[in-house]
């Protein structure tokens, strides 16, 4: 769910009759992966390891070398012991997120941009299949500069969070 600043939370009206999609992607200032759409609506620690970490993250981190740090969030599959053990066994350095920390992951802001692009389509998707196709198309069309700008804004966002002592900021 997302909202414009200074507005109340509203549940978005969707014609999908209770369905939804889960997606994953990696972003960086030098590029991004394709958008990965999970089949089904639940992601377990096993699926996260088998469909994301092993085939996508592990080779990327290996190619990046010692300067890479893997950033995800505090969702349950990401914090499962199975996932932590896998990351340790593959020597994938992971950013630590304290409980109840503000979400400063830049991809969250990219998801907002993607959502606005979907919402701004002249013909909105009416089925889950159409939504998936729209997400894949809009992801491919999303300018890399928008991702670069989001990543570049992180020092400013972090400073705003520090100044607000972890409370709400306009970011």
TORTI-134399 format. One record per residue: residue number from 1; x, y, z of N, C-alpha, C, CB in turn. Coordinates in steps of 0.1 Angstrom, whole numbers, always signed. Atoms other than C-alpha are relative to their C-alpha. Glycine has a CB too. Example, Ala and Ser with C-alpha at 12.3 -4.5 7.8 and 13.67 -1.06 7.14 Angstrom:
BEGIN
  num    n_x    n_y    n_z   ca_x   ca_y   ca_z    c_x    c_y    c_z   cb_x   cb_y   cb_z
    1     +9    -12     +0   +123    -45    +78     +9    +12     +0    -10     +0    +12
    2     -9    -11     +0   +137    -11    +71     -8    +11     +8     +4     +5    -14
***
This chain:
BEGIN
  num    n_x    n_y    n_z   ca_x   ca_y   ca_z    c_x    c_y    c_z   cb_x   cb_y   cb_z
    1     +9    -12     +0     +0     +0     +0     +9    +12     +0    -10     +0    +12
    2     -7    -13     +0    +13    +35     -8    -10    +11     +0    +10     +0    -12
    3     +8    -11     +0     +0    +69     -4     +8    +13     -3     -7     +2    +14
    4     -7    -13     +2     +8   +105    -14     +2     +6    +13     -9     +9     -9
    5     -3     -8    -13    +24   +127    +13    -13     +8     +4    +12     +9     -1
    6    +10     -8     -6     -1   +144    +36    -14     -5     -4     +1    +14     -5
    7    +13     +6     +3    -30   +120    +26     -2    -11    +10     -2     -4    -15
    8     +3    +12     -9    -47    +93    +46     +2    -13     -8    -15     +1     +5
    9     -1    +13     +6    -41    +57    +40    -13     -5     -6     +5    -11    +10
   10    +12     +6     +7    -65    +42    +14     +4    -13     -5     -5    +10    -11
   11     -3    +12     +6    -67     +7     +4     -3     +1    -15     -9    -12     +6
   12     +3     -2    +15    -63     +6    -34    -11    -10     -4    +13     -3     -7
   13    +10     +8     +6    -92     -7    -53     +6     -8    -12    -13     +8     -5
   14     -6     +8    +11    -82    -36    -75    -11     -9     -6    +12     -8     +4
   15    +10     +9     +6   -102    -57    -99     +5    -14     +0     -3     +4    -15
   16     -6    +13     +0    -80    -87    -91     -7    -10     +9    +14     +1     +4
   17     +8     +9     -9   -105   -102    -66     +9     -7    +10     -8    -10     -8
   18     -8     +5    -11    -80   -107    -38    +14     -6     -4     -7    -11     +6
   19    -13     +5     +4    -50   -118    -59    +11    +10     +2     +0     -5    -14
   20    -12     -9     -1    -15   -103    -58    +12     -7     -6     +2     +4    +14
   21    -13     +5     +5    +20   -107    -71    +11     +4     +9     +2     +5    -15
   22    -12     -3     -7    +53   -108    -54    +11     +0    -10     +3    -11    +12
   23    -11     -2    +10    +83    -95    -73    +13     +2     +8     -3    +11     -9
   24    -14     -3     -5   +121    -92    -67     +8     +5    -11     +6    -14     +6
   25     -9     -5     +9   +148    -73    -84    +12     +5     +8     -5    +11     -9
   26    -12     -7     -6   +184    -61    -77     +2    +13     -8    +12    -10     -1
   27     -4    -13     +7   +193    -25    -84    +14     +4     +5    -11    +11     +4
   28    -12     -6     -3   +225     -7    -85     +2    +12     -9    +13    -10     -1
   29     -2    -11     +9   +238    +25   -100     +5     -4    -14    +10    +10     +6
   30     -5     +4    +13   +253     +5   -128     -9    -10     -8    +13     -7     +1
   31    +10     +9     +7   +222    -16   -137     -9     -6     +9     +8    -10     -7
   32    +10     +7     -8   +196    -39   -125     -3    -14     -6    -14     +8     +1
   33     +3    +13     +6   +184    -75   -129    -14     +2     -7     -1    -11    +11
   34    +14     +0     +4   +152    -84   -147     -9     -1    +12     -2    -12    -10
   35    +10     +1    -11   +121    -83   -126     -3    -15     +1    -13     +8     -2
   36     +3    +14     -3   +115   -117   -110    -14     -1     +6    +11     -7     +9
   37    +14     +1     -5    +78   -126   -105     -1    -14     +6    -10     +3    -11
   38     +2    +13     -6    +71   -154    -80    -13     -6     -4     +1     +2    +15
   39    +12     +8     +2    +46   -180    -90     -7     -2    +13     +3    -13     -8
   40     +7     +2    -13    +20   -182    -63     +2    +13     +9     +5    -12     +8
   41     +0    -13     -8    +16   -157    -34     +8     -1    +13    -14     +3     +3
   42     -8     +1    -13    +38   -170     -6    +14     -3     -4     -6    -10    +10
   43    -15     +2     +1    +76   -169     -4     +5     -5    +13     +7    +13     -5
   44     -6     +6    -12    +91   -192    +21    +15     +2     -1     -3    -16     +1
   45    -14     +0     -1   +127   -193    +32     +7     -9    -11     +6     -3    +14
   46     -5     +9    +11   +133   -223     +9     -1     +6    -13     -8    -13     +1
   47     +2     -6    +13   +119   -205    -21     +9    +12     -2    -15     +4     -2
   48     -8    -11     +0   +138   -174    -13    +15     -4     -3     +0     +9    +13
   49    -14     +6     +2   +171   -194    -11     +1     -6    -14     +3    -10    +10
   50     -1     +8    +13   +163   -216    -42     -2     +9    -12     -9    -11     +1
   51     +4     -7    +12   +148   -190    -65     +7    +14     -1    -15     +2     +0
   52     -7    -13     +0   +167   -158    -55    +14     +0     +4     -8    +10     +9
   53    -14     -1     -5   +198   -162    -34     +9     -9     -8     +0     -5    +14
   54     -9     +9     +6   +213   -192    -51     +3     +4    -15     -4    -15     +1
   55     -2     -3    +14   +207   -184    -88     +3    +14     -4    -12     -5     -8
   56     -1    -14     +4   +207   -146    -87    +10     +8     +9    -13     +7     +1
   57     -8     -8     -9   +224   -131    -56    +15     -6     +0     -6     +0    +14
   58    -13     +6     -2   +253   -156    -52    +10     +3    -12     -1    -15     +1
   59     -9     -3    +11   +268   -151    -87     +3    +15     -1     -6     -5    -13
   60     -2    -15     +0   +263   -113    -85    +10     +4    +10    -13     +7     +2
   61     -9     -4    -10   +281   -110    -52    +14     -5     -3     -5     -6    +14
   62    -13     +6     +4   +309   -133    -64     +7     +9    -10     -2    -14     -5
   63     -6     -8    +10   +314   -111    -94     +4    +14     +5    -10     +2    -12
   64     -3    -13     -6   +313    -79    -73    +13     +0     +8    -11     +5     +8
   65    -12     +0     -8   +342    -90    -51     -3     +4    +15    +10     +9     -6
   66     +1     -2    -15   +349    -80    -15     -7    +13     +4    +14     +1     +5
   67     +6    -12     -3   +332    -46    -17    -15     -1     +1     +4    +11     -9
   68    +14     +2     +1   +297    -60    -21     -6     -3    +14     -4    -10    -10
   69     +8     +3    -11   +271    -60     +7    -14     -3     -4     +1    +11    +12
   70    +13     +3     +4   +238    -77     +2    -10     +7    +10     -2    -16     +0
   71    +10     -7     -8   +208    -56    +14    -13     -6     -4     +1    +15     -3
   72    +14     +4     +1   +174    -70    +19     -8     +7    +11     -2    -16     +0
   73     +7     -6    -10   +148    -63    +45     -3    -10    +12    -13     +6     -5
   74     +3     +9    -11   +134    -78    +77    -12     -9     -2     -3     +9    +12
   75    +11     +9     +2   +107    -99    +61     +4    -14     +6     -4     -1    -15
   76     -3    +13     -6   +104   -134    +77     +8     -9     -8    -13     -6     +3
   77     -9     +9     +8   +118   -154    +48    +15     +4     +0     -5     -2    -14
   78    -14     -6     +1   +149   -131    +47     +7     -3    +13     -1    +15     -3
   79     -6     +1    -14   +155   -136    +85     +0    -15     +5     -7     +9     +9
   80     +0    +14     -4   +150   -174    +86    +14     -5     +2     -8     -8    -10
   81    -13     +6     -2   +178   -195   +100     +6     -6    -12     -1    -10    +12
   82     -5     +6    +12   +180   -214    +68     +6    +10    -10    -12     -7     -7
   83     -5    -10     +9   +186   -182    +48    +13     +5     +6    -10    +12     -1
   84    -13     -5     -7   +212   -169    +74    +11    -10     -2     -3     +3    +15
   85    -10    +11     +2   +230   -203    +72     +5     +0    -14     -6    -13     +4
   86     -4     +0    +14   +230   -202    +34    +10    +12     -3    -12     +0     -9
   87     -8    -12     +3   +244   -166    +33    +14     -2     +6     -7    +12     +5
   88    -12     +3     -7   +271   -176    +58     +9    -10     -8     -2     -4    +14
   89     -7    +11     +7   +280   -208    +39     +6     +5    -13     -9    -12     -2
   90     -5     -5    +13   +284   -188     +7     +8    +13     +1    -12     +3     -9
   91     -7    -12     -3   +302   -160    +24     -5    +13     -7    +15     -1     -3
   92     +7    -12     +5   +277   -134    +13     -2    +10    +11    -14     -4     -7
   93     +1    -10    -11   +281   -103    +35    -14     +7     -1    +11    +11     -1
   94    +13     -5     -1   +247    -90    +46     -1    +12     +9    -10    -11     +4
   95     +2    -11     -9   +236    -57    +59     -9     -3    +11     -6    +12     -8
   96     +9     +3    -12   +222    -59    +94    -11    +10     +1     +9     -1    +13
   97    +11     -9     -2   +188    -44   +100     -5     -3    +14    -11     -3    -10
   98     +6     +2    -13   +178    -39   +136    -15     -1     -1     +4    +12     +9
   99    +15     +1     -1   +142    -48   +146     -6    +14     +0     -4     -8    +12
  100     +8    -12     +0   +117    -20   +139     +8    +12     -5     -5     +4    +14
  101     -8    -11     +5   +143     +0   +120     -8     +6    -12    +14     -5     -5
  102     +6     -6    +12   +132    +25    +93     +5     -7    -12     +3    +15     -1
  103     -4     +7    +12   +132     +9    +59     +7    +10     -9    -12     -6     -7
  104     -8     -9     +9   +160    +27    +41     +6     -7    -12    +12     +6     +8
  105     -4     +8    +12   +164     +2    +13     -5     +8    -12     -6    -14     +0
  106     +4     -8    +11   +164    +23    -19    -10     -7    -10    +12     +4     -8
  107     +9     +6     +9   +145     -3    -38    -15     +2     +4     +2    -16     -1
  108    +14     -3     -4   +114     +5    -18     -5    +13     -7     -1     +2    +16
  109     +4    -12     +8   +114    +39    -35     -1     -2    -15    +11    +11     +3
  110     +1     +4    +14   +119    +23    -69    -13     -7     -1    +12     -9     -4
  111    +13     +7     +1    +88     +1    -61    -11    +11     -1     -2     -9    +12
  112    +10    -11     +1    +68    +34    -56     +0     +5    -14     +4    +11    +10
  113     +0     -5    +14    +80    +47    -90     -7    -10     -9    +15     +2     -4
  114     +6    +10     +8    +70    +14   -106    -15     +0     +2     +6    -14     +3
  115    +15     +0     -3    +36    +15    -89     -7    +12     -7     -2     +0    +15
  116     +6    -12     +7    +30    +50   -102     -1     -2    -15     +8    +12     +4
  117     +0     +2    +15    +39    +40   -137    -12    -10     -4    +13     -6     -5
  118    +11     +9     +3    +14    +11   -135    -13     +7     +1     +1    -12    +10
  119    +13     -8     -3    -13    +34   -120     -3    +10    -11     +1     +6    +13
  120     +2    -10    +10     -7    +59   -148     -2     -5    -14    +12     +9     +0
  121     +3     +5    +14    -13    +36   -177    -14     +4     -4     +2    -16     +0
  122    +13     -4     +6    -41    +46   -200    -10    -11     +2     +2     +4    -15
  123     +9    +11     -2    -56    +11   -197     +6     -8    +12     -2     -9    -13
  124     -6     +7    -11    -50     -3   -162     -2    -15     -1     -6     +5    +13
  125     +2    +14     +0    -44    -40   -158    -12     -5     +7    +13     -7     +6
  126    +13     +5     -6    -76    -59   -151     +1    -14     +5    -10     +0    -10
  127     -1    +14     -5    -63    -94   -143    +15     -1     +5     -2    -11    -11
  128    -14     +2     -5    -32   -108   -125    +10     -2    -12     +0    -12     +9
  129     -9     +2    +12    -18   -119   -159     +4    +14     -6     -6     -9    -10
  130     -2    -14     +5    -22    -83   -172     +9     +8     +9    -13     +7     -3
  131     -8     -7     -9     -7    -69   -141    +15     -5     -1     -5     -2    +15
  132    -13     +5     +1    +23    -92   -144     +7     +5    -13     +0    -16     -1
  133     -5     -5    +13    +28    -82   -181     +3    +15     +1    -10     -2    -11
  134     -3    -14     -2    +25    -45   -171    +12     +3     +8    -13     +7     +6
  135    -12     -2     -8    +50    -48   -144    +13     -3     -7     -1    -10    +13
  136    -12     +4     +7    +75    -66   -166     +3    +11    -11     -2    -13     -7
  137     -2    -11    +10    +70    -39   -194     +5    +13     +7    -13     +2     -7
  138     -4    -13     -7    +72     -9   -170    +14     -1     +6    -10     +4    +10
  139    -14     +2     -6   +103    -24   -153    +10     +2    -11     +1    -14     +7
  140     -9     -1    +12   +120    -27   -187     +1    +14     -5     -4    -10    -11
  141     +0    -14     +5   +110     +9   -196     +5    +10    +11    -13     +3     -5
  142     -4     -9    -11   +120    +24   -162    +14     +5     -3     -1     -7    +14
  143    -13     -5     +3   +149    +47   -169    +10     -3    +11     -1    +16     -2
  144    -10     +3    -10   +181    +37   -152     +4    +12     +8    +13     -6     -7
  145     -3    -12     -7   +186    +73   -143     -9     +2    +13     -2    +12     -9
  146     +9     -1    -12   +155    +71   -119     +6     -9    +11    -14     -5     -4
  147     -7     +9    -10   +173    +42   -101    +12     +7     +5     +3    -14     -6
  148    -12     -7     -5   +206    +61   -100     -3    +11     +9     +7     +5    -13
  149     +3    -12     -8   +189    +92    -86     -5     -5    +14    -11     +8     -6
  150     +5     +6    -13   +172    +70    -59    +12     -4     +9    -10    -11     -2
  151    -12     +5     -7   +205    +54    -49     +8    +12     +5     +9     -9     -9
  152     -8    -12     -4   +223    +88    -49     -7     +8    +11     +2     +9    -13
  153     +7     -7    -11   +196   +102    -26     +1     -6    +14    -15     +1     -4
  154     -1     +7    -12   +204    +77     +1     +7     +7    +11     +6    -13     -2
  155     -6     -7    -11   +229    +98    +21     -9    +11     +5    +13     +7     -5
  156     +9    -10     -4   +203   +126    +22    -11     -6     +8     -5     +8    -12
  157    +11     +7     -7   +176   +102    +33     +5     -5    +13     -5    -12     -9
  158     -5     +4    -13   +198    +87    +60     +2    +11     +9    +13     -8     -3
  159     -2    -12     -9   +207   +121    +73    -14     +5     +5     +7    +11     -7
  160    +13     -4     -5   +170   +130    +75     -5     -9    +10    -10     +1    -12
  161     +4    +10    -10   +163    +98    +94     +7     +2    +13     +2    -14     -6
  162     -8     -2    -12   +191   +105   +118     -5    +13     +7    +15     +2     -3
  163     +5    -13     -6   +179   +141   +123    -14     -2     +7     -1    +11    -11
  164    +13     +2     -6   +144   +128   +130     +0    -11    +11    -10     -4    -11
  165     -2    +11    -10   +158   +102   +154     -8    -13     -3     -4     +5    +14
  166     +7    +12     +4   +143    +74   +134    -15     +1     -2     +2    -10    +10
  167    +15     -2     +2   +108    +89   +133     -2     +4    -15     -5    +11     +9
  168     +4     -3    +13    +89   +100   +102     +8    +11     -7    -14     +3     -1
  169     -6    -11     +8   +106   +120    +75     -8     +2    -13    +15     -3     -4
  170     +8     -2    +12    +92   +134    +43     +5     -9    -11     +1    +14     -5
  171     -4    +10    +10   +111   +107    +24     -8    -12     +2    +16     -3     +1
***
